[in-house]
Amino acid sequence: MPYSKEEIEELDKVARKLMSGGALKSLTFHMSSGLIIDITKEKYLHTLRAGQNPIEQIFNITANAAAISSLSLSQNFQNVIHYLEASNLELRKLSTAKSKLNKLETELEKQSPNERTIKKLLNWVSNFSFELFLRLSVILAERFLKPM
């Protein structure tokens, strides 16, 4: 958690005053993990009416979502590998594809992934199989695109 309990309580006091008074319609927090939390007045007031500390609750939900999404990247790559194994590729091609996918997954899990390495691996995937490229594109878009 990037904020201490005291900081969260202080943020909540400020948010309560601003949101309840109608001065703000939303708040945005930039987390140290790179996540951006956007809290709307409706979400804030709903959580407050439920008897919870809205800021702490929203931070916890966001932290849990980040943990789940972190687990799902590995699961998604395992699903892609299962797809490849079921596609009756010759053993050498299957082995190469698995190796490239493992490199891509390893790179994406790094704190600061190398964009050039990712592009190089995705270029290889697009030449290997367009369907595989599309499957990975969906996974990467869901995981790494920021909301518009």
ZATI-207409 format. One line per field, with one value per atom (N, C-alpha, C, O, CB): residue number from 1; x negated, y, z. Coordinates in steps of 0.2 Angstrom, whole numbers. Each point is the difference from the previous one (the first is absolute). Glycine has a CB too. Layout:
lofi	(NUM  ...)
east	(X  ...)
north	(Y  ...)
up	(Z  ...)
This chain:
lofi	(1  1  1  1  1  2  2  2  2  2  3  3  3  3  3  4  4  4  4  4  5  5  5  5  5  6  6  6  6  6  7  7  7  7  7  8  8  8  8  8  9  9  9  9  9  10  10  10  10  10  11  11  11  11  11  12  12  12  12  12  13  13  13  13  13  14  14  14  14  14  15  15  15  15  15  16  16  16  16  16  17  17  17  17  17  18  18  18  18  18  19  19  19  19  19  20  20  20  20  20  21  21  21  21  21  22  22  22  22  22  23  23  23  23  23  24  24  24  24  24  25  25  25  25  25  26  26  26  26  26  27  27  27  27  27  28  28  28  28  28  29  29  29  29  29  30  30  30  30  30  31  31  31  31  31  32  32  32  32  32  33  33  33  33  33  34  34  34  34  34  35  35  35  35  35  36  36  36  36  36  37  37  37  37  37  38  38  38  38  38  39  39  39  39  39  40  40  40  40  40  41  41  41  41  41  42  42  42  42  42  43  43  43  43  43  44  44  44  44  44  45  45  45  45  45  46  46  46  46  46  47  47  47  47  47  48  48  48  48  48  49  49  49  49  49  50  50  50  50  50  51  51  51  51  51  52  52  52  52  52  53  53  53  53  53  54  54  54  54  54  55  55  55  55  55  56  56  56  56  56  57  57  57  57  57  58  58  58  58  58  59  59  59  59  59  60  60  60  60  60  61  61  61  61  61  62  62  62  62  62  63  63  63  63  63  64  64  64  64  64  65  65  65  65  65  66  66  66  66  66  67  67  67  67  67  68  68  68  68  68  69  69  69  69  69  70  70  70  70  70  71  71  71  71  71  72  72  72  72  72  73  73  73  73  73  74  74  74  74  74  75  75  75  75  75  76  76  76  76  76  77  77  77  77  77  78  78  78  78  78  79  79  79  79  79  80  80  80  80  80  81  81  81  81  81  82  82  82  82  82  83  83  83  83  83  84  84  84  84  84  85  85  85  85  85  86  86  86  86  86  87  87  87  87  87  88  88  88  88  88  89  89  89  89  89  90  90  90  90  90  91  91  91  91  91  92  92  92  92  92  93  93  93  93  93  94  94  94  94  94  95  95  95  95  95  96  96  96  96  96  97  97  97  97  97  98  98  98  98  98  99  99  99  99  99  100  100  100  100  100  101  101  101  101  101  102  102  102  102  102  103  103  103  103  103  104  104  104  104  104  105  105  105  105  105  106  106  106  106  106  107  107  107  107  107  108  108  108  108  108  109  109  109  109  109  110  110  110  110  110  111  111  111  111  111  112  112  112  112  112  113  113  113  113  113  114  114  114  114  114  115  115  115  115  115  116  116  116  116  116  117  117  117  117  117  118  118  118  118  118  119  119  119  119  119  120  120  120  120  120  121  121  121  121  121  122  122  122  122  122  123  123  123  123  123  124  124  124  124  124  125  125  125  125  125  126  126  126  126  126  127  127  127  127  127  128  128  128  128  128  129  129  129  129  129  130  130  130  130  130  131  131  131  131  131  132  132  132  132  132  133  133  133  133  133  134  134  134  134  134  135  135  135  135  135  136  136  136  136  136  137  137  137  137  137  138  138  138  138  138  139  139  139  139  139  140  140  140  140  140  141  141  141  141  141  142  142  142  142  142  143  143  143  143  143  144  144  144  144  144  145  145  145  145  145  146  146  146  146  146  147  147  147  147  147  148  148  148  148  148)
east	(-4  4  -5  -4  14  -9  -4  1  -4  3  7  1  1  2  4  -8  1  7  4  -16  14  7  1  6  -7  -3  1  1  4  -11  3  1  7  3  -16  15  6  6  4  -9  4  5  1  5  -7  -4  0  2  4  -14  9  2  8  4  -15  13  8  3  6  -8  -1  3  1  5  -10  -1  1  5  4  -16  12  5  7  4  -13  10  7  2  6  -8  -2  2  1  5  -12  3  1  5  4  -16  13  5  7  5  -13  9  6  3  6  -9  -2  2  1  3  -10  6  2  -6  1  11  -18  -5  -3  -3  1  2  -4  5  4  -15  10  4  -4  3  4  -14  -4  -7  -2  8  -10  -7  -4  2  2  -10  -5  -6  -3  8  -7  -6  -5  2  4  -12  -5  -4  -3  2  1  -3  -7  -2  13  -15  -7  -1  -5  2  8  0  1  -1  5  -2  2  7  2  -13  15  7  3  -3  3  5  4  7  3  -10  8  7  4  -2  -3  11  5  6  3  -7  5  6  5  -1  -7  14  5  4  0  1  3  4  5  1  -2  4  5  -3  3  3  -12  -3  -3  1  -5  2  -2  6  -1  -8  14  6  3  3  -1  -2  3  -4  3  1  -10  -5  1  0  -8  8  1  7  0  -7  12  7  0  4  1  -10  0  -4  -2  2  -2  -4  -7  -4  14  -13  -7  -4  3  0  -10  -4  -1  -4  -2  9  0  -7  -1  12  -16  -6  -4  -3  2  1  -3  3  -3  1  9  4  -2  -2  11  -9  -2  -7  -2  10  -13  -7  -1  -3  0  7  0  2  -3  5  4  3  -5  -1  13  -15  -5  -6  -3  7  -7  -5  1  -4  0  10  3  0  -2  8  -3  1  -7  -1  11  -15  -7  -3  -3  2  2  -2  3  -4  2  8  4  -3  -1  11  -11  -2  -7  -2  10  -12  -7  0  -4  0  9  0  3  -2  4  3  3  -5  1  10  -16  -5  -3  0  -2  0  -3  5  -2  -6  14  5  2  1  3  -4  1  -5  1  5  -12  -6  1  -2  -6  10  0  6  -1  -3  9  6  -2  2  6  -13  -2  -5  1  0  -5  -4  4  -2  -7  14  5  3  1  2  -1  3  -5  1  6  -14  -5  -1  -1  -5  6  -1  6  -2  -4  12  5  1  4  2  -11  1  -4  -1  3  -5  -4  -6  -1  12  -15  -6  -5  0  3  -8  -5  -4  0  -1  -3  -3  -5  0  1  -5  -5  4  -3  -5  13  4  3  0  2  1  3  -5  2  7  -15  -5  -2  -1  -3  3  -2  5  -1  -6  13  6  0  1  6  -7  0  -6  1  5  -12  -5  1  -1  -7  10  2  5  0  -3  8  6  -3  2  7  -13  -3  -4  0  0  -4  -4  4  -1  -8  15  5  3  0  2  0  3  -5  2  6  -14  -5  -1  -1  -5  5  -1  6  -1  -6  13  6  1  3  2  -8  0  -5  0  4  -9  -5  3  5  -14  6  2  0  5  -10  0  -1  -1  -6  2  9  -1  -3  1  9  -15  -3  5  1  -13  14  4  -2  3  1  -11  -3  0  2  -9  6  0  7  1  -10  14  7  2  3  0  -4  1  -3  3  -2  -7  -4  4  1  -12  13  3  7  2  -8  10  6  0  4  0  -10  -1  -1  3  -8  1  -1  7  1  -13  16  6  5  3  -4  1  4  -2  4  -2  -8  -3  1  1  -9  9  1  7  1  -10  14  7  4  -1  -1  6  4  5  2  -3  4  5  -4  3  4  -13  -3  -2  1  -6  4  -2  7  -1  -8  15  6  1  3  2  -6  2  -5  3  0  -9  -5  2  0  -9  11  2  6  0  -4  9  6  -3  2  6  -12  -3  -3  1  -2  -4  -4  4  -1  -8  14  5  4  0  0  2  4  -4  2  5  -13  -5  -3  -1  -1  0  -5  3  -3  -6  15  2  4  3  -2  -3  4  6  1  -12  16  7  0  -4  9  -1  0  4  1  -2)
north	(-6  6  6  1  -7  11  5  6  4  -6  2  5  -4  -5  13  -4  -3  1  3  0  -6  0  7  2  -14  16  7  4  4  -5  0  4  -2  5  -5  -6  -2  3  3  -14  12  3  7  3  -11  11  8  1  5  -4  -5  0  -1  4  -8  0  -1  6  2  -14  15  6  5  4  -6  3  6  -2  4  -2  -9  -2  1  2  -10  6  1  7  1  -11  14  7  3  3  -1  -4  3  -3  3  -1  -9  -4  2  1  -10  9  1  7  1  -10  13  7  2  5  -2  -8  1  4  1  -1  1  4  -4  2  4  -13  -4  -6  -2  5  -5  -6  -6  -5  13  -7  -6  2  6  -11  0  1  -6  -5  10  -3  -5  0  5  -2  -9  -2  -4  -5  5  2  -3  -5  3  6  -15  -5  -1  1  -7  4  -1  -6  -1  5  -9  -5  1  -4  -3  14  2  0  2  -7  2  0  7  4  -16  13  7  -2  -4  10  -3  -1  6  6  -14  7  6  -2  -5  7  3  -1  5  6  -10  2  4  2  -4  -1  10  2  -5  -2  14  -15  -6  -6  -2  6  -6  -5  1  -4  1  9  2  0  -2  9  -3  0  -7  -1  13  -16  -7  -3  -4  4  0  -4  3  -3  1  9  3  -2  -1  11  -10  -2  -7  -2  10  -12  -7  -1  -5  1  10  0  -2  -2  -1  4  -2  7  5  -17  11  6  0  -5  5  4  0  -1  -4  10  -2  0  -6  -3  15  -15  -6  -6  -4  9  -5  -5  0  -5  6  5  0  -2  -3  13  -8  -2  -7  -3  14  -14  -8  -3  -5  6  1  -3  1  -5  8  2  1  -4  -3  15  -13  -4  -7  -4  12  -10  -7  -1  -6  5  5  0  -1  -4  11  -3  0  -7  -3  15  -15  -7  -5  -4  8  -4  -4  0  -5  6  5  1  -2  -3  13  -10  -2  -8  -3  13  -13  -7  -2  -5  4  4  -1  0  -3  7  0  0  -7  -2  15  -15  -7  -5  -5  8  -3  -5  1  -5  5  6  2  -3  -3  13  -10  -3  -7  -3  13  -13  -7  -3  -5  5  4  -1  0  -4  8  1  0  -6  -2  15  -15  -5  -7  -4  10  -6  -6  0  -5  5  6  1  -3  -4  14  -8  -2  -8  -3  15  -14  -8  -4  -5  7  1  -3  1  -3  4  3  2  -5  2  10  -17  -5  3  -2  -4  10  3  -5  -4  16  -12  -4  2  5  -7  -3  1  5  4  -16  13  6  7  4  -12  8  7  1  6  -7  -4  1  2  4  -13  6  1  8  3  -15  14  7  5  5  -9  2  4  1  5  -8  -3  1  4  4  -16  11  4  7  4  -13  11  7  3  6  -8  -2  2  1  5  -11  2  0  7  3  -16  14  6  6  5  -10  5  6  1  5  -7  -4  1  2  5  -14  7  2  8  3  -15  14  7  4  6  -9  1  4  0  5  -8  -2  0  4  2  -13  14  4  7  2  -8  9  7  5  4  -7  3  4  -4  -1  10  -12  -4  4  6  -13  4  3  -1  -5  2  9  1  -3  -3  13  -9  -3  -8  -3  13  -13  -7  -3  -5  6  3  -2  0  -4  8  2  1  -6  -2  15  -14  -6  -6  -4  10  -8  -6  0  -5  3  7  1  -1  -3  10  -4  -1  -7  -2  14  -15  -8  -3  -4  4  1  -3  1  -4  5  5  2  -4  -1  13  -13  -4  -7  -4  13  -11  -7  -3  -5  6  3  -1  6  3  -15  14  6  -1  4  -1  -9  -2  1  3  -11  5  1  7  2  -13  15  7  4  4  -5  -1  3  -2  4  -4  -6  -3  4  3  -14  12  4  7  4  -12  11  7  2  5  -5  -5  1  0  4  -9  0  0  6  3  -16  15  6  6  5  -10  6  6  0  6  -6  -5  0  1  3  -11  6  1  6  3  -15  15  6  6  6  -14  8  7  3  -3  -2  12  4  2  1  3  -3  2  7  4  -11  7  7  5  6  -12)
up	(0  0  0  4  2  -11  0  5  1  -13  15  5  7  1  -9  14  6  2  -3  6  3  2  2  -1  6  -2  2  -6  -1  11  -16  -6  -3  -3  1  2  -3  4  -3  -1  11  4  -2  0  9  -10  -2  -7  -1  9  -12  -7  0  -3  -2  9  1  3  -2  3  4  3  -6  0  12  -15  -6  -5  -2  4  -4  -5  2  -3  -1  11  2  0  -2  10  -6  0  -7  -1  12  -15  -7  -4  -3  3  1  -4  3  -3  0  10  3  -1  -1  10  -9  -2  -7  -1  11  -14  -7  -4  -6  9  0  -3  -6  -5  16  -10  -5  -2  4  1  -11  -3  0  0  -7  7  0  2  0  -9  12  2  -4  -1  13  -13  -4  5  1  -13  13  4  -5  -3  14  -11  -4  5  5  -14  9  4  -2  -6  9  2  -1  -5  -4  15  -11  -5  -7  -5  14  -10  -7  -1  -5  1  8  0  1  4  -1  -6  1  2  -3  -6  15  3  -1  2  7  -12  -1  4  0  -11  16  5  -2  0  9  -11  -2  7  5  -17  11  6  2  6  -9  -2  1  4  5  -15  7  3  7  5  -16  12  7  5  5  -10  3  5  1  5  -9  -1  1  5  4  -16  12  4  7  5  -14  10  6  3  6  -10  0  3  3  4  -12  5  2  6  3  -15  15  7  -1  5  0  -11  -1  -1  -2  -3  6  -2  -8  -2  14  -15  -8  -3  -4  4  2  -3  2  -5  6  5  2  -4  -3  14  -12  -3  -8  -3  11  -11  -7  -1  -5  3  6  0  0  -4  9  0  1  -7  -2  15  -15  -6  -6  -4  8  -5  -5  1  -5  4  7  1  -1  -3  12  -7  -2  -7  -3  13  -14  -7  -4  -4  5  2  -3  1  -4  6  4  2  -4  -3  14  -13  -4  -7  -3  11  -10  -7  -1  -5  4  6  0  -1  -4  11  -3  -1  -7  -2  15  -15  -6  -7  -4  9  -4  -6  -1  -6  8  3  0  -2  -4  13  -7  -2  -7  -4  16  -14  -7  -5  -5  8  -1  -4  0  -5  8  3  0  -4  -4  15  -12  -4  -8  -4  13  -10  -7  -2  -5  6  4  -1  -1  -4  11  -3  -1  -7  -3  15  -14  -7  -5  -5  9  -3  -5  0  -5  7  4  1  -3  -3  13  -10  -4  -7  -4  15  -14  -7  -4  -6  9  -1  -4  -4  -5  5  4  -4  1  4  -1  -8  1  6  2  -15  16  6  0  5  -3  -7  0  0  4  -10  2  0  7  2  -15  16  6  6  4  -8  4  4  0  5  -5  -7  -1  2  4  -14  9  2  7  3  -13  14  7  3  5  -5  -3  2  0  4  -7  -3  -2  5  2  -14  13  5  7  3  -11  10  7  0  5  -4  -6  0  0  4  -10  3  0  6  3  -15  15  7  5  4  -7  3  5  -1  5  -6  -5  -2  3  3  -13  9  2  8  2  -13  14  7  4  6  -7  -3  3  2  -3  -4  12  2  -5  -1  12  -15  -6  -6  -2  9  -11  -6  -5  -1  4  -7  -6  -6  -2  7  -7  -5  -7  -4  9  -6  -6  0  -5  4  7  0  -1  -3  11  -5  -1  -7  -3  14  -14  -8  -4  -4  6  0  -4  1  -5  6  5  1  -3  -3  14  -11  -3  -8  -3  13  -12  -8  -1  -6  5  5  -2  0  -4  9  1  0  -6  -2  15  -15  -6  -6  -4  9  -6  -6  1  -5  3  9  1  -1  -3  11  -5  -1  2  5  -2  -8  1  5  4  -16  13  5  7  5  -13  9  6  2  5  -7  -3  0  3  5  -14  6  2  7  4  -15  13  7  5  5  -9  2  5  0  5  -7  -4  0  5  3  -15  12  5  7  4  -13  10  7  2  6  -7  -3  1  1  4  -10  1  0  7  3  -16  15  6  6  5  -10  5  6  0  5  -6  -5  0  -2  1  -2  -3  -2  5  4  -15  12  5  -3  -6  11  -1  -2  -3  2  7  -14  -4  4  -2  -9)
